[in-house]
Amino acid sequence: MNYKEFKKILLEYYAKDSIKHILAGSLKKPSYEVMLKLSKEHGIPFEAWQDIRAWLGLPPTRTQLKLREQK
């Protein structure tokens, strides 16, 4: 699945501002019910939400890199 397809799927469930946060890799994740629906209907595994950017093949954000350095 590519970035554009994923964004189109998320538009069915979220407003554009929420999608920006999700795709930025911030702490916002879908509710369990939405994750279940996305898994069943679109094949997006639960594990993808641990790091959605990595699952999509996108590079980490600066914030993610800083958090990794702090660990």
Secondary structure, 3 states (H helix, E strand, C coil): CCHHHHHHHHCCCCCHHHHHHHHCCCCCCCCHHHHHHHHHHHCCCHHHHHCHHHHHCCCCCHHHHHHHHHC
